[in-house]
């Protein structure tokens, strides 16, 4: 994660000047380049494929995308531009403005973050922002077990966390490890274990 701007930008300014040579987020007014390892990319691509295949198999009204910017807001009211590793989006929402270059401002169905060295972004900041926006389901895939022990246990164990919004609009967390089958509200027929995702 490398900040490449010093001046504080608004979201619309970020969208206008955001470079196109990689993945960038707007974080606290600065454009930040998101760097990933090959291992991170493998895990991301595996999750992407599973969701795509499930959408195709069941003819679900979703599209599965990578590199999609979503406008979120912090509890302090600061506009952020987040790019989940995988986004599952209602097809009707996606196709509403197909000629648009702008980011999505409505909540998507499911966001996936594959944890890297900036793990606090995924466990704290994005968790809060995605809940605030109303993203129905949020996965944190911590394949390296680099989050805090309070999340991962002691010793720390690689884990897939699934957060789903309850009736009050708050996330409820479930965790999956080893050969436990992941339970997804978005994909109720998904047959996938934590180990398959974490070892991709």
C-alpha positions as CSV (number, residue, x, y, z in Angstrom):
1,X,0.0,0.0,0.0
2,X,1.8,3.2,-1.2
3,X,0.3,6.7,-0.9
4,X,1.0,8.6,-4.1
5,X,-0.7,12.0,-3.3
6,X,-0.3,14.5,-0.5
7,X,-3.2,16.8,-1.2
8,X,-6.6,15.8,0.3
9,X,-8.9,14.8,-2.5
10,X,-12.7,14.5,-2.7
11,X,-14.2,11.3,-4.2
12,X,-15.1,12.9,-7.5
13,X,-11.6,14.3,-7.9
14,X,-10.2,10.9,-7.2
15,X,-12.4,9.3,-9.9
16,X,-11.3,11.9,-12.4
17,X,-7.5,11.7,-11.8
18,X,-7.1,8.1,-10.6
19,X,-4.2,6.4,-12.5
20,X,-5.0,3.4,-14.8
21,X,-1.8,1.4,-14.3
22,X,-3.0,-0.6,-11.4
23,X,-5.4,-0.8,-8.5
24,X,-5.8,2.4,-6.4
25,X,-8.1,3.4,-3.5
26,X,-9.0,6.8,-2.1
27,X,-8.0,6.5,1.6
28,X,-8.5,9.6,3.9
29,X,-8.2,11.9,0.9
30,X,-5.1,10.3,-0.6
31,X,-4.7,8.0,-3.7
32,X,-3.1,4.8,-2.5
33,X,-1.8,2.1,-4.8
34,X,-2.7,-1.4,-3.7
35,X,0.1,-3.9,-4.3
36,X,-0.5,-7.6,-4.1
37,X,1.6,-10.8,-4.2
38,X,1.1,-13.7,-6.5
39,X,-0.3,-15.8,-3.6
40,X,-2.9,-13.0,-2.9
41,X,-3.8,-13.0,-6.6
42,X,-4.3,-16.8,-6.6
43,X,-6.6,-16.7,-3.6
44,X,-8.6,-13.8,-5.2
45,X,-8.9,-15.5,-8.6
46,X,-10.1,-18.8,-6.9
47,X,-12.9,-17.0,-5.0
48,X,-13.8,-15.1,-8.2
49,X,-14.1,-18.3,-10.2
50,X,-16.2,-20.0,-7.5
51,X,-18.7,-17.2,-7.4
52,X,-18.8,-16.9,-11.2
53,X,-19.4,-20.6,-11.6
54,X,-22.2,-20.6,-9.0
55,X,-23.9,-17.6,-10.7
56,X,-23.7,-19.4,-14.0
57,X,-24.9,-22.7,-12.7
58,X,-27.9,-21.3,-10.9
59,X,-28.6,-18.4,-13.4
60,X,-28.4,-15.9,-10.5
61,X,-29.0,-12.3,-11.2
62,X,-25.4,-11.2,-10.3
63,X,-22.2,-10.3,-12.0
64,X,-18.8,-11.0,-10.5
65,X,-16.2,-8.4,-11.0
66,X,-12.7,-7.4,-9.9
67,X,-11.2,-3.9,-9.9
68,X,-14.6,-2.1,-9.2
69,X,-14.4,1.1,-7.2
70,X,-17.1,1.6,-4.6
71,X,-17.8,4.9,-2.8
72,X,-17.9,4.4,1.0
73,X,-18.0,6.8,3.9
74,X,-16.2,6.7,7.3
75,X,-18.0,7.4,10.5
76,X,-16.4,10.8,10.4
77,X,-18.1,11.4,7.0
78,X,-14.9,11.2,4.9
79,X,-15.6,9.8,1.4
80,X,-13.5,6.8,0.5
81,X,-13.0,4.9,-2.8
82,X,-12.6,1.2,-2.1
83,X,-11.8,-1.6,-4.5
84,X,-12.8,-5.0,-3.1
85,X,-10.7,-7.9,-4.3
86,X,-13.9,-9.5,-5.6
87,X,-17.3,-7.8,-6.0
88,X,-20.6,-9.6,-6.5
89,X,-23.1,-7.1,-7.9
90,X,-26.8,-7.2,-8.7
91,X,-27.0,-7.4,-12.4
92,X,-29.7,-4.8,-12.6
93,X,-27.6,-2.3,-10.6
94,X,-24.6,-3.1,-12.8
95,X,-26.5,-2.6,-16.1
96,X,-28.3,0.5,-15.0
97,X,-25.5,2.7,-16.2
98,X,-23.4,0.5,-18.5
99,X,-21.8,3.4,-20.3
100,X,-20.7,5.0,-17.1
101,X,-17.0,5.2,-16.1
102,X,-17.9,6.3,-12.5
103,X,-17.7,4.2,-9.4
104,X,-20.7,2.5,-7.8
105,X,-22.3,4.4,-5.0
106,X,-25.1,1.9,-4.2
107,X,-24.3,-1.2,-2.0
108,X,-23.2,-4.3,-3.8
109,X,-24.3,-7.8,-2.8
110,X,-21.0,-9.2,-1.6
111,X,-17.5,-7.8,-1.2
112,X,-14.3,-10.0,-0.6
113,X,-11.1,-8.7,0.8
114,X,-8.0,-11.0,0.8
115,X,-5.9,-9.9,3.7
116,X,-2.4,-8.5,3.1
117,X,0.0,-6.5,5.3
118,X,-2.5,-3.6,5.7
119,X,-4.8,-6.1,7.5
120,X,-6.4,-3.4,9.8
121,X,-8.0,-1.9,6.7
122,X,-9.9,-5.1,6.1
123,X,-10.8,-6.0,9.7
124,X,-11.6,-2.5,10.9
125,X,-12.0,0.3,8.3
126,X,-13.6,-1.6,5.4
127,X,-15.7,-3.6,7.8
128,X,-17.2,-0.4,9.2
129,X,-17.5,1.3,5.8
130,X,-19.1,-1.7,4.1
131,X,-21.6,-2.1,6.9
132,X,-22.3,1.6,6.8
133,X,-23.0,1.4,3.0
134,X,-25.2,-1.7,3.5
135,X,-23.2,-4.3,1.6
136,X,-25.2,-7.4,2.4
137,X,-22.3,-9.8,2.7
138,X,-18.5,-9.3,3.3
139,X,-15.8,-12.0,3.3
140,X,-12.4,-11.5,4.9
141,X,-10.0,-14.2,3.7
142,X,-7.0,-14.3,6.0
143,X,-4.9,-17.0,4.3
144,X,-1.7,-15.9,6.1
145,X,-3.3,-15.5,9.5
146,X,-1.8,-12.0,9.9
147,X,-4.8,-10.4,11.7
148,X,-4.9,-10.0,15.5
149,X,-5.1,-13.0,17.8
150,X,-8.5,-11.8,19.0
151,X,-9.8,-12.6,15.5
152,X,-7.7,-15.7,14.7
153,X,-7.1,-17.3,18.0
154,X,-3.8,-18.3,19.7
155,X,-2.0,-19.8,17.8
156,X,-3.3,-17.8,14.9
157,X,-5.1,-20.0,12.3
158,X,-5.9,-19.0,8.7
159,X,-9.6,-18.2,8.6
160,X,-12.4,-17.2,6.3
161,X,-14.8,-14.7,8.0
162,X,-18.3,-14.2,6.6
163,X,-20.1,-11.1,7.8
164,X,-23.8,-10.8,6.9
165,X,-26.2,-7.9,7.6
166,X,-28.9,-8.6,10.2
167,X,-32.3,-6.9,10.3
168,X,-30.8,-3.9,12.2
169,X,-28.2,-3.4,9.5
170,X,-25.3,-4.7,11.6
171,X,-22.9,-7.4,10.6
172,X,-23.0,-10.8,12.2
173,X,-19.7,-12.7,11.9
174,X,-19.2,-16.4,11.3
175,X,-15.8,-18.0,10.8
176,X,-14.7,-21.0,8.9
177,X,-11.4,-23.0,9.1
178,X,-9.9,-26.2,7.8
179,X,-12.5,-28.4,6.2
180,X,-15.5,-26.5,7.5
181,X,-18.0,-25.7,4.7
182,X,-18.5,-22.0,4.2
183,X,-22.0,-20.8,4.6
184,X,-22.9,-17.9,2.4
185,X,-26.3,-16.1,2.4
186,X,-25.7,-14.9,-1.2
187,X,-24.8,-18.4,-2.4
188,X,-26.7,-20.8,-0.2
189,X,-25.9,-23.9,-2.4
190,X,-22.2,-23.1,-2.5
191,X,-20.1,-26.2,-1.7
192,X,-16.7,-24.8,-0.7
193,X,-14.5,-25.4,2.4
194,X,-12.3,-22.9,4.1
195,X,-9.3,-25.0,3.3
196,X,-10.0,-24.9,-0.5
197,X,-10.1,-21.1,-0.4
198,X,-7.2,-20.6,2.0
199,X,-4.8,-23.0,0.1
200,X,-5.7,-21.7,-3.4
